[in-house]
């Protein structure tokens, strides 16, 4: 199963079920996950983790 397939299936779910309120939550979680992954090996990591 490709990542593109998962995104497309999620988009279809949001369109059919009219669950538009889930979109900001999903975007926030993806951005937060990306931030944690990108700063994992840097000197900023302790400061990022201290925020949460």
PQR file with spaces between the fields and no chain letter, atoms N, CA, C, O and H, PARSE charges and radii, in Angstrom:
ATOM       1  N    UNK     1       0.854   -1.184    0.000 -0.4000 1.5000
ATOM       2  CA   UNK     1       0.000    0.000    0.000 -0.0000 2.0000
ATOM       3  C    UNK     1       0.894    1.240    0.000  0.5500 1.7000
ATOM       4  O    UNK     1       1.738    1.403    0.881 -0.5500 1.4000
ATOM       5  N    UNK     2       0.712    2.079   -0.954 -0.4000 1.5000
ATOM       6  CA   UNK     2       1.563    3.258   -1.063 -0.0000 2.0000
ATOM       7  C    UNK     2       1.028    4.400   -0.200  0.5500 1.7000
ATOM       8  O    UNK     2      -0.137    4.412    0.198 -0.5500 1.4000
ATOM       9  H    UNK     2       0.027    1.947   -1.670  0.4000 1.0000
ATOM      10  N    UNK     3       1.897    5.341    0.070 -0.4000 1.5000
ATOM      11  CA   UNK     3       1.511    6.499    0.880 -0.0000 2.0000
ATOM      12  C    UNK     3       0.488    7.357    0.152  0.5500 1.7000
ATOM      13  O    UNK     3      -0.406    7.936    0.770 -0.5500 1.4000
ATOM      14  H    UNK     3       2.843    5.331   -0.254  0.4000 1.0000
ATOM      15  N    UNK     4       0.626    7.432   -1.167 -0.4000 1.5000
ATOM      16  CA   UNK     4      -0.317    8.204   -1.962 -0.0000 2.0000
ATOM      17  C    UNK     4      -1.718    7.599   -1.870  0.5500 1.7000
ATOM      18  O    UNK     4      -2.714    8.322   -1.859 -0.5500 1.4000
ATOM      19  H    UNK     4       1.352    6.962   -1.670  0.4000 1.0000
ATOM      20  N    UNK     5      -1.786    6.294   -1.805 -0.4000 1.5000
ATOM      21  CA   UNK     5      -3.067    5.601   -1.686 -0.0000 2.0000
ATOM      22  C    UNK     5      -3.741    5.937   -0.351  0.5500 1.7000
ATOM      23  O    UNK     5      -4.957    6.118   -0.293 -0.5500 1.4000
ATOM      24  H    UNK     5      -0.977    5.706   -1.814  0.4000 1.0000
ATOM      25  N    UNK     6      -2.962    6.016    0.696 -0.4000 1.5000
ATOM      26  CA   UNK     6      -3.509    6.329    2.021 -0.0000 2.0000
ATOM      27  C    UNK     6      -4.059    7.752    2.038  0.5500 1.7000
ATOM      28  O    UNK     6      -5.138    8.004    2.576 -0.5500 1.4000
ATOM      29  H    UNK     6      -1.974    5.868    0.649  0.4000 1.0000
ATOM      30  N    UNK     7      -3.307    8.682    1.442 -0.4000 1.5000
ATOM      31  CA   UNK     7      -3.752   10.076    1.391 -0.0000 2.0000
ATOM      32  C    UNK     7      -5.026   10.190    0.565  0.5500 1.7000
ATOM      33  O    UNK     7      -5.958   10.894    0.953 -0.5500 1.4000
ATOM      34  H    UNK     7      -2.431    8.478    1.005  0.4000 1.0000
ATOM      35  N    UNK     8      -5.069    9.502   -0.568 -0.4000 1.5000
ATOM      36  CA   UNK     8      -6.247    9.556   -1.421 -0.0000 2.0000
ATOM      37  C    UNK     8      -7.462    8.943   -0.731  0.5500 1.7000
ATOM      38  O    UNK     8      -8.571    9.463   -0.849 -0.5500 1.4000
ATOM      39  H    UNK     8      -4.312    8.931   -0.883  0.4000 1.0000
ATOM      40  N    UNK     9      -7.258    7.846   -0.014 -0.4000 1.5000
ATOM      41  CA   UNK     9      -8.363    7.224    0.716 -0.0000 2.0000
ATOM      42  C    UNK     9      -8.864    8.134    1.839  0.5500 1.7000
ATOM      43  O    UNK     9     -10.070    8.223    2.071 -0.5500 1.4000
ATOM      44  H    UNK     9      -6.357    7.424    0.082  0.4000 1.0000
ATOM      45  N    UNK    10      -7.962    8.797    2.526 -0.4000 1.5000
ATOM      46  CA   UNK    10      -8.350    9.731    3.582 -0.0000 2.0000
ATOM      47  C    UNK    10      -9.140   10.900    3.000  0.5500 1.7000
ATOM      48  O    UNK    10     -10.139   11.325    3.580 -0.5500 1.4000
ATOM      49  H    UNK    10      -6.983    8.724    2.338  0.4000 1.0000
ATOM      50  N    UNK    11      -8.695   11.422    1.854 -0.4000 1.5000
ATOM      51  CA   UNK    11      -9.398   12.518    1.203 -0.0000 2.0000
ATOM      52  C    UNK    11     -10.807   12.089    0.799  0.5500 1.7000
ATOM      53  O    UNK    11     -11.758   12.849    0.983 -0.5500 1.4000
ATOM      54  H    UNK    11      -7.883   11.077    1.383  0.4000 1.0000
ATOM      55  N    UNK    12     -10.953   10.884    0.251 -0.4000 1.5000
ATOM      56  CA   UNK    12     -12.272   10.372   -0.131 -0.0000 2.0000
ATOM      57  C    UNK    12     -13.170   10.231    1.100  0.5500 1.7000
ATOM      58  O    UNK    12     -14.358   10.546    1.036 -0.5500 1.4000
ATOM      59  H    UNK    12     -10.181   10.267    0.101  0.4000 1.0000
ATOM      60  N    UNK    13     -12.616    9.766    2.208 -0.4000 1.5000
ATOM      61  CA   UNK    13     -13.380    9.635    3.445 -0.0000 2.0000
ATOM      62  C    UNK    13     -13.900   10.989    3.906  0.5500 1.7000
ATOM      63  O    UNK    13     -15.065   11.123    4.280 -0.5500 1.4000
ATOM      64  H    UNK    13     -11.651    9.510    2.260  0.4000 1.0000
ATOM      65  N    UNK    14     -13.011   12.009    3.874 -0.4000 1.5000
ATOM      66  CA   UNK    14     -13.414   13.344    4.311 -0.0000 2.0000
ATOM      67  C    UNK    14     -14.503   13.917    3.409  0.5500 1.7000
ATOM      68  O    UNK    14     -15.425   14.573    3.894 -0.5500 1.4000
ATOM      69  H    UNK    14     -12.064   11.900    3.570  0.4000 1.0000
ATOM      70  N    UNK    15     -14.406   13.678    2.106 -0.4000 1.5000
ATOM      71  CA   UNK    15     -15.399   14.196    1.175 -0.0000 2.0000
ATOM      72  C    UNK    15     -16.750   13.507    1.336  0.5500 1.7000
ATOM      73  O    UNK    15     -17.787   14.170    1.377 -0.5500 1.4000
ATOM      74  H    UNK    15     -13.657   13.145    1.712  0.4000 1.0000
ATOM      75  N    UNK    16     -16.741   12.181    1.427 -0.4000 1.5000
ATOM      76  CA   UNK    16     -17.998   11.430    1.473 -0.0000 2.0000
ATOM      77  C    UNK    16     -18.706   11.618    2.808  0.5500 1.7000
ATOM      78  O    UNK    16     -19.918   11.832    2.845 -0.5500 1.4000
ATOM      79  H    UNK    16     -15.899   11.643    1.394  0.4000 1.0000
ATOM      80  N    UNK    17     -17.969   11.542    3.883 -0.4000 1.5000
ATOM      81  CA   UNK    17     -18.575   11.612    5.225 -0.0000 2.0000
ATOM      82  C    UNK    17     -18.772   13.036    5.735  0.5500 1.7000
ATOM      83  O    UNK    17     -19.382   13.237    6.786 -0.5500 1.4000
ATOM      84  H    UNK    17     -16.985   11.368    3.853  0.4000 1.0000
ATOM      85  N    UNK    18     -18.261   14.030    5.000 -0.4000 1.5000
ATOM      86  CA   UNK    18     -18.376   15.447    5.392 -0.0000 2.0000
ATOM      87  C    UNK    18     -17.751   15.709    6.771  0.5500 1.7000
ATOM      88  O    UNK    18     -18.318   16.413    7.606 -0.5500 1.4000
ATOM      89  H    UNK    18     -17.765   13.867    4.147  0.4000 1.0000
ATOM      90  N    UNK    19     -16.591   15.134    6.977 -0.4000 1.5000
ATOM      91  CA   UNK    19     -15.878   15.304    8.249 -0.0000 2.0000
ATOM      92  C    UNK    19     -14.780   16.350    8.095  0.5500 1.7000
ATOM      93  O    UNK    19     -13.615   16.079    8.386 -0.5500 1.4000
ATOM      94  H    UNK    19     -16.130   14.562    6.298  0.4000 1.0000
ATOM      95  N    UNK    20     -15.149   17.540    7.639 -0.4000 1.5000
ATOM      96  CA   UNK    20     -14.158   18.590    7.369 -0.0000 2.0000
ATOM      97  C    UNK    20     -13.467   19.069    8.637  0.5500 1.7000
ATOM      98  O    UNK    20     -12.366   19.614    8.559 -0.5500 1.4000
ATOM      99  H    UNK    20     -16.095   17.760    7.402  0.4000 1.0000
ATOM     100  N    UNK    21     -14.075   18.883    9.795 -0.4000 1.5000
ATOM     101  CA   UNK    21     -13.458   19.321   11.038 -0.0000 2.0000
ATOM     102  C    UNK    21     -12.222   18.487   11.368  0.5500 1.7000
ATOM     103  O    UNK    21     -11.399   18.906   12.181 -0.5500 1.4000
ATOM     104  H    UNK    21     -14.969   18.439    9.858  0.4000 1.0000
ATOM     105  N    UNK    22     -12.078   17.309   10.747 -0.4000 1.5000
ATOM     106  CA   UNK    22     -10.900   16.479   10.990 -0.0000 2.0000
ATOM     107  C    UNK    22      -9.660   16.999   10.258  0.5500 1.7000
ATOM     108  O    UNK    22      -8.535   16.702   10.660 -0.5500 1.4000
ATOM     109  H    UNK    22     -12.746   16.968   10.086  0.4000 1.0000
ATOM     110  N    UNK    23      -9.856   17.764    9.202 -0.4000 1.5000
ATOM     111  CA   UNK    23      -8.743   18.220    8.385 -0.0000 2.0000
ATOM     112  C    UNK    23      -7.717   19.057    9.169  0.5500 1.7000
ATOM     113  O    UNK    23      -6.523   18.781    9.044 -0.5500 1.4000
ATOM     114  H    UNK    23     -10.770   18.005    8.875  0.4000 1.0000
ATOM     115  N    UNK    24      -8.109   20.056    9.964 -0.4000 1.5000
ATOM     116  CA   UNK    24      -7.091   20.808   10.736 -0.0000 2.0000
ATOM     117  C    UNK    24      -6.345   19.940   11.752  0.5500 1.7000
ATOM     118  O    UNK    24      -5.158   20.150   12.002 -0.5500 1.4000
ATOM     119  H    UNK    24      -9.079   20.280   10.065  0.4000 1.0000
ATOM     120  N    UNK    25      -7.039   18.977   12.327 -0.4000 1.5000
ATOM     121  CA   UNK    25      -6.385   18.095   13.298 -0.0000 2.0000
ATOM     122  C    UNK    25      -5.334   17.242   12.608  0.5500 1.7000
ATOM     123  O    UNK    25      -4.221   17.095   13.112 -0.5500 1.4000
ATOM     124  H    UNK    25      -8.003   18.807   12.124  0.4000 1.0000
ATOM     125  N    UNK    26      -5.682   16.683   11.466 -0.4000 1.5000
ATOM     126  CA   UNK    26      -4.748   15.842   10.715 -0.0000 2.0000
ATOM     127  C    UNK    26      -3.550   16.656   10.247  0.5500 1.7000
ATOM     128  O    UNK    26      -2.411   16.200   10.352 -0.5500 1.4000
ATOM     129  H    UNK    26      -6.587   16.802   11.057  0.4000 1.0000
ATOM     130  N    UNK    27      -3.798   17.859    9.729 -0.4000 1.5000
ATOM     131  CA   UNK    27      -2.692   18.711    9.273 -0.0000 2.0000
ATOM     132  C    UNK    27      -1.757   19.079   10.419  0.5500 1.7000
ATOM     133  O    UNK    27      -0.537   19.083   10.251 -0.5500 1.4000
ATOM     134  H    UNK    27      -4.723   18.229    9.644  0.4000 1.0000
ATOM     135  N    UNK    28      -2.326   19.390   11.585 -0.4000 1.5000
ATOM     136  CA   UNK    28      -1.508   19.731   12.740 -0.0000 2.0000
ATOM     137  C    UNK    28      -0.644   18.543   13.157  0.5500 1.7000
ATOM     138  O    UNK    28       0.536   18.717   13.463 -0.5500 1.4000
ATOM     139  H    UNK    28      -3.317   19.387   11.721  0.4000 1.0000
ATOM     140  N    UNK    29      -1.210   17.350   13.175 -0.4000 1.5000
ATOM     141  CA   UNK    29      -0.447   16.167   13.568 -0.0000 2.0000
ATOM     142  C    UNK    29       0.663   15.858   12.566  0.5500 1.7000
ATOM     143  O    UNK    29       1.756   15.451   12.960 -0.5500 1.4000
ATOM     144  H    UNK    29      -2.168   17.209   12.927  0.4000 1.0000
ATOM     145  N    UNK    30       0.394   16.048   11.277 -0.4000 1.5000
ATOM     146  CA   UNK    30       1.422   15.816   10.264 -0.0000 2.0000
ATOM     147  C    UNK    30       2.547   16.834   10.409  0.5500 1.7000
ATOM     148  O    UNK    30       3.722   16.472   10.333 -0.5500 1.4000
ATOM     149  H    UNK    30      -0.493   16.379   10.957  0.4000 1.0000
ATOM     150  N    UNK    31       2.202   18.100   10.615 -0.4000 1.5000
ATOM     151  CA   UNK    31       3.238   19.130   10.789 -0.0000 2.0000
ATOM     152  C    UNK    31       4.055   18.895   12.055  0.5500 1.7000
ATOM     153  O    UNK    31       5.275   19.059   12.048 -0.5500 1.4000
ATOM     154  H    UNK    31       1.248   18.394   10.676  0.4000 1.0000
ATOM     155  N    UNK    32       3.395   18.519   13.122 -0.4000 1.5000
ATOM     156  CA   UNK    32       4.095   18.237   14.377 -0.0000 2.0000
ATOM     157  C    UNK    32       5.026   17.043   14.227  0.5500 1.7000
ATOM     158  O    UNK    32       6.155   17.064   14.717 -0.5500 1.4000
ATOM     159  H    UNK    32       2.404   18.386   13.127  0.4000 1.0000
ATOM     160  N    UNK    33       4.553   16.003   13.552 -0.4000 1.5000
ATOM     161  CA   UNK    33       5.394   14.831   13.305 -0.0000 2.0000
ATOM     162  C    UNK    33       6.594   15.182   12.447  0.5500 1.7000
ATOM     163  O    UNK    33       7.705   14.722   12.711 -0.5500 1.4000
ATOM     164  H    UNK    33       3.636   15.986   13.154  0.4000 1.0000
ATOM     165  N    UNK    34       6.377   16.001   11.411 -0.4000 1.5000
ATOM     166  CA   UNK    34       7.485   16.434   10.561 -0.0000 2.0000
ATOM     167  C    UNK    34       8.501   17.258   11.333  0.5500 1.7000
ATOM     168  O    UNK    34       9.708   17.106   11.141 -0.5500 1.4000
ATOM     169  H    UNK    34       5.475   16.374   11.196  0.4000 1.0000
ATOM     170  N    UNK    35       8.012   18.132   12.209 -0.4000 1.5000
ATOM     171  CA   UNK    35       8.916   18.946   13.028 -0.0000 2.0000
ATOM     172  C    UNK    35       9.757   18.071   13.948  0.5500 1.7000
ATOM     173  O    UNK    35      10.955   18.311   14.099 -0.5500 1.4000
ATOM     174  H    UNK    35       7.032   18.255   12.365  0.4000 1.0000
ATOM     175  N    UNK    36       9.161   17.080   14.554 -0.4000 1.5000
ATOM     176  CA   UNK    36       9.902   16.188   15.450 -0.0000 2.0000
ATOM     177  C    UNK    36      10.929   15.376   14.675  0.5500 1.7000
ATOM     178  O    UNK    36      12.049   15.181   15.145 -0.5500 1.4000
ATOM     179  H    UNK    36       8.188   16.885   14.431  0.4000 1.0000
ATOM     180  N    UNK    37      10.555   14.900   13.491 -0.4000 1.5000
ATOM     181  CA   UNK    37      11.491   14.115   12.685 -0.0000 2.0000
ATOM     182  C    UNK    37      12.657   14.974   12.215  0.5500 1.7000
ATOM     183  O    UNK    37      13.806   14.534   12.253 -0.5500 1.4000
ATOM     184  H    UNK    37       9.644   15.058   13.110  0.4000 1.0000
ATOM     185  N    UNK    38      12.367   16.208   11.769 -0.4000 1.5000
ATOM     186  CA   UNK    38      13.435   17.069   11.253 -0.0000 2.0000
ATOM     187  C    UNK    38      14.403   17.543   12.334  0.5500 1.7000
ATOM     188  O    UNK    38      15.585   17.740   12.054 -0.5500 1.4000
ATOM     189  H    UNK    38      11.434   16.565   11.738  0.4000 1.0000
ATOM     190  N    UNK    39      13.930   17.727   13.549 -0.4000 1.5000
ATOM     191  CA   UNK    39      14.800   18.239   14.616 -0.0000 2.0000
ATOM     192  C    UNK    39      15.335   17.135   15.522  0.5500 1.7000
ATOM     193  O    UNK    39      15.925   17.418   16.564 -0.5500 1.4000
ATOM     194  H    UNK    39      12.969   17.567   13.777  0.4000 1.0000
ATOM     195  N    UNK    40      15.134   15.894   15.135 -0.4000 1.5000
ATOM     196  CA   UNK    40      15.525   14.772   15.985 -0.0000 2.0000
ATOM     197  C    UNK    40      17.022   14.758   16.291  0.5500 1.7000
ATOM     198  O    UNK    40      17.416   14.501   17.428 -0.5500 1.4000
ATOM     199  H    UNK    40      14.654   15.664   14.288  0.4000 1.0000
ATOM     200  N    UNK    41      17.845   15.028   15.305 -0.4000 1.5000
ATOM     201  CA   UNK    41      19.280   14.947   15.531 -0.0000 2.0000
ATOM     202  C    UNK    41      19.953   16.296   15.711  0.5500 1.7000
ATOM     203  O    UNK    41      21.182   16.372   15.718 -0.5500 1.4000
ATOM     204  H    UNK    41      17.525   15.237   14.381  0.4000 1.0000
ATOM     205  N    UNK    42      19.189   17.345   15.855 -0.4000 1.5000
ATOM     206  CA   UNK    42      19.808   18.669   15.928 -0.0000 2.0000
ATOM     207  C    UNK    42      19.888   19.168   17.370  0.5500 1.7000
ATOM     208  O    UNK    42      19.388   18.541   18.304 -0.5500 1.4000
ATOM     209  H    UNK    42      18.191   17.283   15.850  0.4000 1.0000
ATOM     210  N    UNK    43      20.527   20.300   17.505 -0.4000 1.5000
ATOM     211  CA   UNK    43      20.665   20.903   18.831 -0.0000 2.0000
ATOM     212  C    UNK    43      19.358   21.546   19.285  0.5500 1.7000
ATOM     213  O    UNK    43      19.226   21.902   20.456 -0.5500 1.4000
ATOM     214  H    UNK    43      20.934   20.809   16.747  0.4000 1.0000
ATOM     215  N    UNK    44      18.400   21.701   18.390 -0.4000 1.5000
ATOM     216  CA   UNK    44      17.114   22.299   18.755 -0.0000 2.0000
ATOM     217  C    UNK    44      16.162   21.312   19.428  0.5500 1.7000
ATOM     218  O    UNK    44      15.158   21.721   20.009 -0.5500 1.4000
ATOM     219  H    UNK    44      18.508   21.412   17.439  0.4000 1.0000
ATOM     220  N    UNK    45      16.463   20.039   19.355 -0.4000 1.5000
ATOM     221  CA   UNK    45      15.562   19.020   19.872 -0.0000 2.0000
ATOM     222  C    UNK    45      15.152   19.238   21.340  0.5500 1.7000
ATOM     223  O    UNK    45      13.964   19.128   21.642 -0.5500 1.4000
ATOM     224  H    UNK    45      17.279   19.707   18.882  0.4000 1.0000
ATOM     225  N    UNK    46      16.065   19.538   22.251 -0.4000 1.5000
ATOM     226  CA   UNK    46      15.621   19.744   23.635 -0.0000 2.0000
ATOM     227  C    UNK    46      14.645   20.915   23.797  0.5500 1.7000
ATOM     228  O    UNK    46      13.768   20.880   24.660 -0.5500 1.4000
ATOM     229  H    UNK    46      17.030   19.628   22.006  0.4000 1.0000
ATOM     230  N    UNK    47      14.799   21.935   22.976 -0.4000 1.5000
ATOM     231  CA   UNK    47      13.902   23.082   23.070 -0.0000 2.0000
ATOM     232  C    UNK    47      12.523   22.762   22.502  0.5500 1.7000
ATOM     233  O    UNK    47      11.509   23.208   23.039 -0.5500 1.4000
ATOM     234  H    UNK    47      15.512   21.963   22.275  0.4000 1.0000
ATOM     235  N    UNK    48      12.485   21.993   21.418 -0.4000 1.5000
ATOM     236  CA   UNK    48      11.216   21.592   20.825 -0.0000 2.0000
ATOM     237  C    UNK    48      10.450   20.717   21.790  0.5500 1.7000
ATOM     238  O    UNK    48       9.251   20.923   21.979 -0.5500 1.4000
ATOM     239  H    UNK    48      13.309   21.631   20.982  0.4000 1.0000
ATOM     240  N    UNK    49      11.097   19.753   22.404 -0.4000 1.5000
ATOM     241  CA   UNK    49      10.428   18.850   23.334 -0.0000 2.0000
ATOM     242  C    UNK    49       9.993   19.584   24.605  0.5500 1.7000
ATOM     243  O    UNK    49       9.018   19.181   25.239 -0.5500 1.4000
ATOM     244  H    UNK    49      12.071   19.585   22.251  0.4000 1.0000
ATOM     245  N    UNK    50      10.689   20.640   24.984 -0.4000 1.5000
ATOM     246  CA   UNK    50      10.323   21.391   26.169 -0.0000 2.0000
ATOM     247  C    UNK    50       9.018   22.173   25.969  0.5500 1.7000
ATOM     248  O    UNK    50       8.309   22.470   26.931 -0.5500 1.4000
ATOM     249  H    UNK    50      11.481   20.968   24.469  0.4000 1.0000
ATOM     250  N    UNK    51       8.714   22.501   24.716 -0.4000 1.5000
ATOM     251  CA   UNK    51       7.467   23.227   24.433 -0.0000 2.0000
ATOM     252  C    UNK    51       6.263   22.376   24.779  0.5500 1.7000
ATOM     253  O    UNK    51       5.259   22.885   25.277 -0.5500 1.4000
ATOM     254  H    UNK    51       9.290   22.260   23.935  0.4000 1.0000
ATOM     255  N    UNK    52       6.359   21.079   24.515 -0.4000 1.5000
ATOM     256  CA   UNK    52       5.222   20.197   24.751 -0.0000 2.0000
ATOM     257  C    UNK    52       5.359   19.494   26.062  0.5500 1.7000
ATOM     258  O    UNK    52       4.491   18.705   26.433 -0.5500 1.4000
ATOM     259  H    UNK    52       7.175   20.665   24.111  0.4000 1.0000
